[in-house]
Amino acid sequence: ADIYFDYNAPVITNQTVHTVNDMIQTILLVPSTTIASTNNIIIYPNPASDEIFIEILLKRNSINTVHGLNNQAGYTVFGIDGKKVLEGKIQSFKSSISTKNLESGLYLIEVSIGKDKFNGKLVIAK
């Protein structure tokens, strides 16, 4: 095989070996840039740098109690490799979450309210 470096003459080798690995990891893909296509949850700004806001737009009577969301709502942020990097409880219908400790990159976020889960993409750009 001929191997070219810049504009120099090629380096000629006897053989090349090309190995294709058939092991492919499946990663959760979300088709839209908004967190939920039903518009029940809004996460902004996206891309974010140091902080994101999560707004829950569900009917408040269905999950609201005297103590806000009554520990029924939470969030989990995963790296693109699937590892959990951040999680916590959502205490009110509009909450701020610090992303200062996250590196720039693409993340997956899951917001759970009771038994319902909403997934989306989150971009951190610093």
Secondary structure, 3 states (H helix, E strand, C coil): CEECCCCCCCEECCCCCCCCCCCCCCCCCCCCCCCCCCCCEEEECCCECCEEEEEECCCHHHHCECCECCCCEEEEEEECCCCEEEEEECCCCEEEEECCCCCCEEEEEEEEECCEEEEEEEEECC
